[in-house]
Amino acid sequence: MRPELTEILARHGATFHGLGFDPRADVARADWRACAAELRAAGVRFFDITAIDRGEAVELILVLVDPPAMQLEIRTSCPNEDLRAGSLSGVFPPAEWGEREVFDLFGVVFDGNPDMTRILQPESSTIFPLRRSFILEERPW
């Protein structure tokens, strides 16, 4: 990883994991957007945004690419009591669709996203099917 990127992540209090080919850094939710903005200014590009339900919290995963070959994951956690995070759509415009997908499947609301509507399910849906708490009432098969 370029030293410049390591410095940016350290300024945001990141905890590093796996500093090999695919490094990962955990940042506080409050630093999520600012950290992403600084990384973008340093030339890092957006690849994807997704989430994992860890039971007590939903972990957001921002996948970035630092050309020519390095992939970098920035993660933050949203406790079940407050499933909100700052939108990255102003930093990385393609993140808008990924945030909508995470909202639709996990229930995380991204403050500042210009179109926080469902993308896969009907707007009237009240379920978040990728949450561990979601129970399928009947088998569809």
Backbone as JSON Lines, residues from 0, in Angstrom:
{"i":0,"aa":"M","n":[0.85,-1.17,0.0],"ca":[0.0,0.0,0.0],"c":[0.9,1.23,0.0]}
{"i":1,"aa":"R","n":[0.5,2.22,-0.78],"ca":[1.28,3.46,-0.83],"c":[1.31,4.11,0.55]}
{"i":2,"aa":"P","n":[2.45,4.66,0.94],"ca":[2.54,5.33,2.25],"c":[1.51,6.45,2.41]}
{"i":3,"aa":"E","n":[1.21,7.14,1.33],"ca":[0.22,8.22,1.38],"c":[-1.15,7.71,1.84]}
{"i":4,"aa":"L","n":[-1.53,6.54,1.36],"ca":[-2.82,5.96,1.75],"c":[-2.79,5.5,3.2]}
{"i":5,"aa":"T","n":[-1.67,4.94,3.62],"ca":[-1.52,4.53,5.02],"c":[-1.66,5.72,5.94]}
{"i":6,"aa":"E","n":[-1.07,6.86,5.55],"ca":[-1.17,8.08,6.37],"c":[-2.61,8.58,6.45]}
{"i":7,"aa":"I","n":[-3.33,8.55,5.33],"ca":[-4.74,8.98,5.32],"c":[-5.55,8.11,6.28]}
{"i":8,"aa":"L","n":[-5.39,6.82,6.16],"ca":[-6.14,5.9,7.01],"c":[-5.77,6.08,8.48]}
{"i":9,"aa":"A","n":[-4.5,6.29,8.77],"ca":[-4.06,6.5,10.15],"c":[-4.67,7.78,10.73]}
{"i":10,"aa":"R","n":[-4.77,8.83,9.91],"ca":[-5.39,10.09,10.38],"c":[-6.84,9.88,10.8]}
{"i":11,"aa":"H","n":[-7.49,8.89,10.22],"ca":[-8.88,8.6,10.55],"c":[-9.01,7.48,11.56]}
{"i":12,"aa":"G","n":[-7.92,7.14,12.22],"ca":[-7.95,6.16,13.29],"c":[-8.22,4.74,12.83]}
{"i":13,"aa":"A","n":[-7.82,4.41,11.61],"ca":[-8.1,3.08,11.06],"c":[-7.31,2.0,11.79]}
{"i":14,"aa":"T","n":[-7.95,0.86,11.92],"ca":[-7.3,-0.36,12.41],"c":[-7.03,-1.21,11.18]}
{"i":15,"aa":"F","n":[-5.77,-1.59,10.98],"ca":[-5.38,-2.33,9.78],"c":[-5.43,-3.83,10.0]}
{"i":16,"aa":"H","n":[-5.84,-4.53,8.94],"ca":[-5.87,-5.99,8.91],"c":[-5.35,-6.43,7.55]}
{"i":17,"aa":"G","n":[-4.52,-7.41,7.52],"ca":[-4.05,-7.98,6.25],"c":[-3.43,-6.97,5.33]}
{"i":18,"aa":"L","n":[-2.23,-6.55,5.6],"ca":[-1.59,-5.53,4.78],"c":[-0.92,-6.08,3.52]}
{"i":19,"aa":"G","n":[-1.34,-7.24,3.06],"ca":[-0.78,-7.84,1.86],"c":[-1.38,-7.24,0.6]}
{"i":20,"aa":"F","n":[-1.73,-8.11,-0.34],"ca":[-2.26,-7.66,-1.62],"c":[-3.63,-7.01,-1.48]}
{"i":21,"aa":"D","n":[-4.47,-7.52,-0.59],"ca":[-5.81,-6.97,-0.38],"c":[-5.96,-6.46,1.05]}
{"i":22,"aa":"P","n":[-5.38,-5.32,1.35],"ca":[-5.47,-4.82,2.72],"c":[-6.87,-4.38,3.09]}
{"i":23,"aa":"R","n":[-7.13,-4.36,4.38],"ca":[-8.43,-3.95,4.92],"c":[-8.18,-3.01,6.08]}
{"i":24,"aa":"A","n":[-9.02,-1.99,6.18],"ca":[-8.93,-1.04,7.29],"c":[-10.32,-0.81,7.85]}
{"i":25,"aa":"D","n":[-10.44,-0.87,9.17],"ca":[-11.7,-0.57,9.85],"c":[-11.64,0.87,10.35]}
{"i":26,"aa":"V","n":[-12.67,1.65,10.04],"ca":[-12.74,3.03,10.51],"c":[-14.04,3.23,11.27]}
{"i":27,"aa":"A","n":[-14.06,4.23,12.13],"ca":[-15.28,4.57,12.86],"c":[-16.32,5.11,11.88]}
{"i":28,"aa":"R","n":[-17.56,4.87,12.18],"ca":[-18.64,5.34,11.31],"c":[-18.59,6.85,11.11]}
{"i":29,"aa":"A","n":[-18.19,7.58,12.12],"ca":[-18.11,9.03,12.01],"c":[-17.04,9.48,11.0]}
{"i":30,"aa":"D","n":[-16.03,8.64,10.75],"ca":[-14.94,8.97,9.82],"c":[-15.13,8.37,8.43]}
{"i":31,"aa":"W","n":[-16.17,7.58,8.25],"ca":[-16.42,6.83,7.02],"c":[-16.35,7.71,5.77]}
{"i":32,"aa":"R","n":[-17.14,8.76,5.73],"ca":[-17.22,9.6,4.53],"c":[-15.96,10.43,4.32]}
{"i":33,"aa":"A","n":[-15.44,11.02,5.39],"ca":[-14.24,11.85,5.27],"c":[-13.03,11.03,4.82]}
{"i":34,"aa":"C","n":[-12.92,9.84,5.34],"ca":[-11.83,8.95,4.94],"c":[-11.94,8.61,3.45]}
{"i":35,"aa":"A","n":[-13.13,8.26,3.0],"ca":[-13.35,7.93,1.58],"c":[-13.02,9.13,0.69]}
{"i":36,"aa":"A","n":[-13.39,10.33,1.12],"ca":[-13.12,11.53,0.33],"c":[-11.62,11.77,0.19]}
{"i":37,"aa":"E","n":[-10.88,11.59,1.26],"ca":[-9.42,11.77,1.19],"c":[-8.77,10.72,0.3]}
{"i":38,"aa":"L","n":[-9.25,9.49,0.39],"ca":[-8.7,8.43,-0.46],"c":[-8.98,8.71,-1.93]}
{"i":39,"aa":"R","n":[-10.17,9.22,-2.23],"ca":[-10.48,9.56,-3.62],"c":[-9.57,10.67,-4.12]}
{"i":40,"aa":"A","n":[-9.33,11.68,-3.28],"ca":[-8.44,12.77,-3.66],"c":[-7.01,12.27,-3.92]}
{"i":41,"aa":"A","n":[-6.66,11.15,-3.28],"ca":[-5.33,10.56,-3.46],"c":[-5.28,9.65,-4.69]}
{"i":42,"aa":"G","n":[-6.38,9.53,-5.43],"ca":[-6.39,8.76,-6.66],"c":[-6.99,7.38,-6.58]}
{"i":43,"aa":"V","n":[-7.54,7.01,-5.43],"ca":[-8.16,5.7,-5.28],"c":[-9.52,5.73,-5.95]}
{"i":44,"aa":"R","n":[-9.9,4.62,-6.59],"ca":[-11.16,4.55,-7.34],"c":[-12.17,3.62,-6.67]}
{"i":45,"aa":"F","n":[-13.43,3.95,-6.86],"ca":[-14.53,3.15,-6.33],"c":[-14.68,1.86,-7.13]}
{"i":46,"aa":"F","n":[-14.96,0.76,-6.4],"ca":[-15.26,-0.51,-7.07],"c":[-16.63,-1.03,-6.65]}
{"i":47,"aa":"D","n":[-16.93,-1.05,-5.34],"ca":[-18.2,-1.6,-4.88],"c":[-18.46,-1.19,-3.44]}
{"i":48,"aa":"I","n":[-19.72,-1.3,-3.04],"ca":[-20.11,-1.14,-1.65],"c":[-21.11,-2.25,-1.34]}
{"i":49,"aa":"T","n":[-20.93,-2.89,-0.2],"ca":[-21.8,-3.98,0.19],"c":[-21.86,-4.03,1.71]}
{"i":50,"aa":"A","n":[-22.48,-5.07,2.26],"ca":[-22.63,-5.17,3.71],"c":[-22.66,-6.63,4.13]}
{"i":51,"aa":"I","n":[-22.43,-6.84,5.42],"ca":[-22.53,-8.16,6.05],"c":[-23.26,-7.96,7.37]}
{"i":52,"aa":"D","n":[-24.27,-8.77,7.63],"ca":[-24.96,-8.73,8.92],"c":[-24.17,-9.58,9.9]}
{"i":53,"aa":"R","n":[-23.59,-8.95,10.91],"ca":[-22.78,-9.65,11.9],"c":[-23.61,-10.05,13.13]}
{"i":54,"aa":"G","n":[-24.91,-9.86,13.09],"ca":[-25.77,-10.21,14.22],"c":[-26.09,-8.99,15.06]}
{"i":55,"aa":"E","n":[-25.1,-8.45,15.74],"ca":[-25.31,-7.28,16.6],"c":[-25.14,-5.97,15.83]}
{"i":56,"aa":"A","n":[-24.62,-6.05,14.62],"ca":[-24.4,-4.86,13.8],"c":[-24.32,-5.26,12.33]}
{"i":57,"aa":"V","n":[-24.49,-4.26,11.46],"ca":[-24.29,-4.47,10.03],"c":[-22.97,-3.8,9.68]}
{"i":58,"aa":"E","n":[-22.09,-4.56,9.08],"ca":[-20.78,-4.04,8.69],"c":[-20.84,-3.6,7.23]}
{"i":59,"aa":"L","n":[-20.5,-2.33,6.99],"ca":[-20.46,-1.8,5.63],"c":[-19.06,-2.0,5.07]}
{"i":60,"aa":"I","n":[-18.99,-2.4,3.82],"ca":[-17.7,-2.68,3.18],"c":[-17.6,-1.85,1.9]}
{"i":61,"aa":"L","n":[-16.63,-0.97,1.87],"ca":[-16.34,-0.17,0.69],"c":[-15.11,-0.77,0.03]}
{"i":62,"aa":"V","n":[-15.26,-1.22,-1.2],"ca":[-14.14,-1.82,-1.93],"c":[-13.61,-0.77,-2.91]}
{"i":63,"aa":"L","n":[-12.32,-0.46,-2.77],"ca":[-11.67,0.54,-3.6],"c":[-10.52,-0.1,-4.36]}
{"i":64,"aa":"V","n":[-10.1,0.54,-5.44],"ca":[-8.97,0.06,-6.22],"c":[-7.96,1.2,-6.33]}
{"i":65,"aa":"D","n":[-6.71,0.86,-6.04],"ca":[-5.61,1.81,-6.2],"c":[-4.8,1.32,-7.39]}
{"i":66,"aa":"P","n":[-4.99,1.95,-8.54],"ca":[-4.31,1.46,-9.75],"c":[-2.8,1.38,-9.54]}
{"i":67,"aa":"P","n":[-2.13,0.42,-10.14],"ca":[-2.66,-0.46,-11.16],"c":[-3.26,-1.76,-10.64]}
{"i":68,"aa":"A","n":[-2.92,-2.2,-9.42],"ca":[-3.35,-3.56,-9.09],"c":[-3.87,-3.77,-7.67]}
{"i":69,"aa":"M","n":[-3.82,-2.8,-6.81],"ca":[-4.17,-3.06,-5.41],"c":[-5.65,-2.81,-5.14]}
{"i":70,"aa":"Q","n":[-6.23,-3.7,-4.38],"ca":[-7.6,-3.54,-3.9],"c":[-7.52,-3.21,-2.41]}
{"i":71,"aa":"L","n":[-8.42,-2.38,-1.95],"ca":[-8.43,-1.94,-0.56],"c":[-9.87,-1.95,-0.06]}
{"i":72,"aa":"E","n":[-10.08,-2.52,1.12],"ca":[-11.42,-2.5,1.73],"c":[-11.41,-1.57,2.92]}
{"i":73,"aa":"I","n":[-12.43,-0.72,2.98],"ca":[-12.65,0.15,4.14],"c":[-13.96,-0.32,4.75]}
{"i":74,"aa":"R","n":[-13.93,-0.66,6.02],"ca":[-15.13,-1.18,6.69],"c":[-15.5,-0.29,7.87]}
{"i":75,"aa":"T","n":[-16.8,-0.24,8.12],"ca":[-17.32,0.42,9.31],"c":[-18.53,-0.37,9.78]}
{"i":76,"aa":"S","n":[-18.94,-0.12,11.0],"ca":[-20.02,-0.91,11.58],"c":[-21.18,0.0,12.01]}
{"i":77,"aa":"C","n":[-22.39,-0.46,11.75],"ca":[-23.61,0.24,12.16],"c":[-24.36,-0.66,13.14]}
{"i":78,"aa":"P","n":[-24.48,-0.26,14.4],"ca":[-25.21,-1.11,15.35],"c":[-26.68,-1.23,14.95]}
{"i":79,"aa":"N","n":[-27.3,-2.35,15.32],"ca":[-28.69,-2.6,14.94],"c":[-29.63,-1.49,15.42]}
{"i":80,"aa":"E","n":[-29.28,-0.82,16.5],"ca":[-30.14,0.24,17.03],"c":[-30.07,1.52,16.2]}
{"i":81,"aa":"D","n":[-29.06,1.66,15.35],"ca":[-28.88,2.88,14.56],"c":[-28.26,2.52,13.21]}
{"i":82,"aa":"L","n":[-29.07,1.99,12.31],"ca":[-28.59,1.57,11.0],"c":[-28.53,2.76,10.05]}
{"i":83,"aa":"R","n":[-27.56,3.65,10.28],"ca":[-27.37,4.84,9.46],"c":[-25.88,5.05,9.22]}
{"i":84,"aa":"A","n":[-25.56,5.61,8.07],"ca":[-24.19,5.97,7.74],"c":[-24.23,7.13,6.76]}
{"i":85,"aa":"G","n":[-23.14,7.86,6.68],"ca":[-23.05,8.95,5.72],"c":[-22.94,8.39,4.31]}
{"i":86,"aa":"S","n":[-23.65,8.99,3.38],"ca":[-23.62,8.54,1.99],"c":[-22.28,8.87,1.35]}
{"i":87,"aa":"L","n":[-21.8,7.97,0.53],"ca":[-20.57,8.19,-0.23],"c":[-20.88,8.61,-1.67]}
{"i":88,"aa":"S","n":[-22.16,8.81,-1.99],"ca":[-22.54,9.14,-3.36],"c":[-22.0,10.5,-3.81]}
{"i":89,"aa":"G","n":[-21.74,11.4,-2.88],"ca":[-21.13,12.68,-3.24],"c":[-19.64,12.57,-3.49]}
{"i":90,"aa":"V","n":[-19.02,11.51,-2.96],"ca":[-17.59,11.26,-3.14],"c":[-17.38,10.38,-4.37]}
{"i":91,"aa":"F","n":[-18.12,9.29,-4.42],"ca":[-18.08,8.34,-5.53],"c":[-19.5,8.22,-6.09]}
{"i":92,"aa":"P","n":[-19.86,8.95,-7.14],"ca":[-21.24,8.91,-7.65],"c":[-21.81,7.51,-7.88]}
{"i":93,"aa":"P","n":[-21.03,6.53,-8.37],"ca":[-21.62,5.2,-8.56],"c":[-22.04,4.52,-7.26]}
{"i":94,"aa":"A","n":[-21.6,5.02,-6.12],"ca":[-21.98,4.43,-4.84],"c":[-23.47,4.59,-4.56]}
{"i":95,"aa":"E","n":[-24.13,5.54,-5.23],"ca":[-25.55,5.77,-4.99],"c":[-26.36,4.48,-5.18]}
{"i":96,"aa":"W","n":[-26.11,3.75,-6.25],"ca":[-26.86,2.52,-6.53],"c":[-26.51,1.44,-5.53]}
{"i":97,"aa":"G","n":[-25.25,1.32,-5.18],"ca":[-24.84,0.32,-4.2],"c":[-25.45,0.58,-2.84]}
{"i":98,"aa":"E","n":[-25.53,1.85,-2.45],"ca":[-26.15,2.21,-1.18],"c":[-27.64,1.87,-1.18]}
{"i":99,"aa":"R","n":[-28.29,2.08,-2.31],"ca":[-29.71,1.72,-2.41],"c":[-29.89,0.22,-2.26]}
{"i":100,"aa":"E","n":[-28.98,-0.55,-2.83],"ca":[-29.05,-2.0,-2.71],"c":[-28.84,-2.44,-1.27]}
{"i":101,"aa":"V","n":[-27.85,-1.84,-0.58],"ca":[-27.61,-2.17,0.83],"c":[-28.82,-1.78,1.67]}
{"i":102,"aa":"F","n":[-29.44,-0.63,1.38],"ca":[-30.65,-0.24,2.08],"c":[-31.76,-1.26,1.87]}
{"i":103,"aa":"D","n":[-31.95,-1.66,0.63],"ca":[-33.04,-2.56,0.27],"c":[-32.87,-3.94,0.91]}
{"i":104,"aa":"L","n":[-31.65,-4.43,1.01],"ca":[-31.42,-5.79,1.5],"c":[-31.08,-5.87,2.99]}
{"i":105,"aa":"F","n":[-30.51,-4.78,3.57],"ca":[-30.08,-4.8,4.97],"c":[-30.77,-3.76,5.85]}
{"i":106,"aa":"G","n":[-31.35,-2.72,5.25],"ca":[-32.04,-1.69,6.02],"c":[-31.17,-0.54,6.48]}
{"i":107,"aa":"V","n":[-29.94,-0.42,5.99],"ca":[-29.06,0.69,6.36],"c":[-29.46,1.91,5.55]}
{"i":108,"aa":"V","n":[-29.71,3.02,6.23],"ca":[-30.07,4.28,5.58],"c":[-28.8,5.12,5.42]}
{"i":109,"aa":"F","n":[-28.56,5.62,4.22],"ca":[-27.38,6.44,3.95],"c":[-27.79,7.9,3.9]}
{"i":110,"aa":"D","n":[-27.42,8.64,4.94],"ca":[-27.77,10.06,5.02],"c":[-27.05,10.83,3.91]}
{"i":111,"aa":"G","n":[-27.83,11.54,3.1],"ca":[-27.26,12.33,2.01],"c":[-27.4,11.66,0.65]}
{"i":112,"aa":"N","n":[-27.85,10.42,0.6],"ca":[-28.08,9.77,-0.68],"c":[-29.29,10.44,-1.33]}
{"i":113,"aa":"P","n":[-29.17,10.89,-2.59],"ca":[-30.26,11.64,-3.21],"c":[-31.5,10.81,-3.55]}
{"i":114,"aa":"D","n":[-31.4,9.48,-3.52],"ca":[-32.55,8.65,-3.89],"c":[-32.57,7.39,-3.04]}
{"i":115,"aa":"M","n":[-32.94,7.53,-1.78],"ca":[-32.92,6.39,-0.86],"c":[-34.23,5.62,-0.98]}
{"i":116,"aa":"T","n":[-34.46,5.06,-2.17],"ca":[-35.64,4.22,-2.4],"c":[-35.18,2.8,-2.7]}
{"i":117,"aa":"R","n":[-36.1,1.88,-2.59],"ca":[-35.77,0.48,-2.85],"c":[-35.4,0.29,-4.32]}
{"i":118,"aa":"I","n":[-34.49,-0.65,-4.55],"ca":[-33.99,-0.87,-5.9],"c":[-34.34,-2.27,-6.41]}
{"i":119,"aa":"L","n":[-34.55,-3.23,-5.5],"ca":[-34.84,-4.61,-5.89],"c":[-36.24,-5.06,-5.48]}
{"i":120,"aa":"Q","n":[-36.73,-4.54,-4.4],"ca":[-38.04,-4.94,-3.89],"c":[-39.06,-3.84,-4.14]}
{"i":121,"aa":"P","n":[-40.35,-4.17,-4.06],"ca":[-41.37,-3.14,-4.2],"c":[-41.23,-2.09,-3.09]}
{"i":122,"aa":"E","n":[-41.58,-0.87,-3.4],"ca":[-41.47,0.22,-2.42],"c":[-42.29,-0.06,-1.17]}
{"i":123,"aa":"S","n":[-43.34,-0.84,-1.29],"ca":[-44.21,-1.15,-0.14],"c":[-43.62,-2.24,0.77]}
{"i":124,"aa":"S","n":[-42.52,-2.84,0.37],"ca":[-41.92,-3.93,1.14],"c":[-41.43,-3.44,2.51]}
{"i":125,"aa":"T","n":[-41.59,-4.27,3.52],"ca":[-41.15,-3.92,4.88],"c":[-40.08,-4.87,5.39]}
{"i":126,"aa":"I","n":[-39.55,-5.72,4.5],"ca":[-38.56,-6.7,4.92],"c":[-37.17,-6.34,4.41]}
{"i":127,"aa":"F","n":[-36.17,-6.88,5.08],"ca":[-34.78,-6.74,4.66],"c":[-34.21,-8.16,4.6]}
{"i":128,"aa":"P","n":[-34.28,-8.81,3.44],"ca":[-34.05,-10.25,3.35],"c":[-32.65,-10.75,3.65]}
{"i":129,"aa":"L","n":[-31.64,-9.9,3.67],"ca":[-30.29,-10.4,3.99],"c":[-29.91,-10.18,5.45]}
{"i":130,"aa":"R","n":[-30.87,-9.73,6.26],"ca":[-30.62,-9.6,7.7],"c":[-30.77,-10.96,8.36]}
{"i":131,"aa":"R","n":[-29.94,-11.23,9.34],"ca":[-30.04,-12.5,10.07],"c":[-31.38,-12.63,10.79]}
{"i":132,"aa":"S","n":[-31.98,-11.5,11.13],"ca":[-33.26,-11.52,11.84],"c":[-34.43,-11.85,10.9]}
{"i":133,"aa":"F","n":[-34.21,-11.83,9.6],"ca":[-35.28,-12.11,8.65],"c":[-35.58,-13.6,8.65]}
{"i":134,"aa":"I","n":[-36.85,-13.93,8.83],"ca":[-37.29,-15.33,8.82],"c":[-38.26,-15.5,7.67]}
{"i":135,"aa":"L","n":[-37.96,-16.43,6.81],"ca":[-38.83,-16.73,5.69],"c":[-40.05,-17.46,6.24]}
{"i":136,"aa":"E","n":[-41.24,-16.87,6.07],"ca":[-42.45,-17.42,6.65],"c":[-42.86,-18.75,6.03]}
{"i":137,"aa":"E","n":[-42.62,-18.9,4.75],"ca":[-42.92,-20.18,4.11],"c":[-41.9,-20.42,3.02]}
{"i":138,"aa":"R","n":[-41.66,-21.66,2.74],"ca":[-40.7,-22.0,1.72],"c":[-41.33,-21.77,0.35]}
{"i":139,"aa":"P","n":[-40.65,-21.09,-0.54],"ca":[-41.23,-20.81,-1.85],"c":[-41.19,-22.01,-2.78]}
{"i":140,"aa":"W","n":[-40.57,-23.09,-2.39],"ca":[-40.48,-24.26,-3.26],"c":[-41.33,-25.41,-2.8]}
